[in-house]
Amino acid sequence: MSDSTKQKILQSATNVFVVKGYSRTRMRDISEDAGINKGLLHYYFKTKKTLFTEVLKISAEDFFPRLDSILHSDKTFFEKLELIVDEYIEIVSKNPHFPPFIINELNHNTDLFVETLLDNVKTPDKAFVFALVQEEIASGRIRPINPLQFILDVLSLILYPFLAKPGLQKISGMSDIQFYDFMRLRKRTIVDTLINNIKI
């Protein structure tokens, strides 16, 4: 089995899934993008679902393990928050397809996406994350907040600019490099916004 052929297929599958989504993607689309025949594609991946699962695993493998490591570290809550913002802006900058891919599949193939994610990718324990927030509230270090609302705030501030990237670039005239530099500079603003919103 050729690793280079497999990698070419996975890259093409990522390209096509991001643009068309799971439902509208055909195996033929992926084979054409990869420049191989359908028989060879099916040799490596028997079904579209198998290929989708592999793409999702690869796309997610940088995200969740790093998050889990930060969450279970001995850093303070605010230090963990700063590390999460820093890590995720770097990761998304290197994988700009990931946010629109996730949003599209969550909206259009909710059951398949969630089942594939939960069955194949180790995600952080929701109860543990909520407990961290509750511990900070109980200690008096942050004001009483809904943990889910806080998680949504974190995700929104990090991911929205990447989802809106084409429009932001059109309006501002930023190149890809300038946009990513802008987001790296924005890390401090995001962290300060999140902390100032919850601290006592």
Buried (B, 14 or more C-beta within 10 A) or exposed (E): EEEEBEEBBBBBBBBBBBBBBBEEBEBEBBBBBBEBEEEEBBEBBEEBEEBBBBBBEBBBEBBBBBBBEBBEEEEEBBEBBBBBBBBBBBBBBEBBBBBBBBEBBEEEBEEBBEEBBEEEBEEBEEEEBBEBBEEBBEEEBBEEBEBEEBBEBBEEBBBEBBBEBEEBBEEEEBEEEEBBEBBEEBBEEBBEEBBEEBEE
